[in-house]
């Protein structure tokens, strides 16, 4: 699975569909191509210092490796955003959060995402 690295890809995903779960927020954007799915990770300074943010992103990367590799759709971008509970939440609970978020996002993928921006 490819990684998102450019800011414009993260911004485009932020304008698309998202699902907020107790352990994380998952954003999903359908691209106009049939390329492989791409994934990005982020954690804000609100959740803690660099050690905490890096641990949160490591947990999200492992989660994506295990679950997103099989569940991701071609031609889609996914962004996993760490929240404060991501650091302490049990890993099986994070897996359930991701599965639920993906189920919700894939179910509503055909609907337009309008967040008030033109």
C-alpha positions in Angstrom: 0.0 0.0 0.0 1.3 3.4 -0.9 1.7 6.3 1.5 0.3 9.8 1.3 3.1 12.3 1.8 2.0 15.5 0.1 0.0 18.1 2.0 -2.4 18.6 -0.9 -3.4 14.9 -0.7 -4.2 15.2 3.0 -6.2 18.4 2.4 -8.2 16.7 -0.4 -8.9 13.8 2.0 -10.1 16.2 4.7 -12.7 17.5 2.3 -14.1 14.1 1.7 -16.0 11.6 3.8 -14.9 10.8 7.4 -15.9 8.6 10.3 -15.1 9.6 13.8 -14.6 6.6 16.2 -13.6 6.6 19.8 -10.0 5.6 19.0 -9.4 7.5 15.7 -10.8 9.5 12.9 -10.7 7.9 9.4 -11.0 10.0 6.3 -11.6 8.5 2.8 -11.4 10.1 -0.6 -12.3 8.5 -3.9 -9.7 9.4 -6.5 -10.4 9.5 -10.2 -8.1 6.6 -11.0 -7.9 2.9 -10.4 -4.5 3.0 -8.8 -3.6 1.2 -5.6 -5.1 2.5 -2.3 -3.0 5.0 -0.4 -2.9 5.7 3.3 -1.6 8.6 5.4 -1.2 9.1 9.2 -1.4 12.1 11.3 -1.4 13.1 15.0 -1.8 16.6 16.3 0.2 18.2 19.1 -3.0 18.2 21.2 -2.5 14.5 22.1 0.9 14.9 23.6 4.6 15.3 23.0 6.7 13.8 20.2 7.0 10.5 22.0 3.2 10.1 22.3 2.6 11.2 18.7 5.1 8.8 17.3 3.7 5.9 19.3 0.2 6.8 18.1 1.3 6.8 14.5 3.2 3.5 15.0 0.0 1.9 16.3 -2.0 3.4 13.3 0.6 2.1 10.8 0.4 -1.4 12.2 -3.4 -1.2 12.2 -3.3 -0.2 8.6 -0.9 -3.0 7.7 -3.2 -5.6 9.3 -6.6 -4.4 8.4 -6.5 -1.8 5.7 -4.4 -3.9 3.4 -7.3 -6.2 2.7 -10.3 -3.8 3.2 -9.1 -0.8 1.2 -10.6 -0.1 -2.2 -8.4 0.7 -5.2 -8.5 4.3 -6.3 -9.1 5.6 -2.7 -7.1 7.6 -0.2 -7.4 6.9 3.5 -6.1 9.1 6.3 -6.0 7.8 9.9 -5.9 10.6 12.5 -4.8 9.7 16.0 -6.8 11.0 18.9 -5.9 11.1 22.6 -7.5 7.7 23.3 -5.5 6.0 20.5 -2.4 6.0 22.8 -4.1 4.0 25.6 -6.9 2.1 23.8 -6.5 -1.6 23.5 -5.4 -2.8 20.1 -8.4 -5.1 19.5 -10.6 -2.1 20.2 -8.7 0.0 17.6 -9.2 -2.8 15.1 -12.9 -2.8 15.7 -12.9 1.0 15.4 -11.2 0.8 12.0 -13.5 -1.9 10.8 -16.6 0.0 11.8 -15.3 3.2 10.2 -14.5 1.5 6.9 -17.9 -0.2 6.9 -19.6 3.2 7.4 -17.4 5.0 4.8 -17.7 2.3 2.1 -21.5 2.3 2.7 -21.7 6.1 2.2 -19.0 6.4 -0.5 -21.6 7.0 -3.2 -23.0 10.1 -1.5 -21.4 13.5 -2.2 -19.3 15.0 0.5 -20.2 18.6 1.1 -18.5 20.3 4.0 -19.6 23.8 3.1 -16.6 24.5 0.8 -16.9 25.4 -2.8 
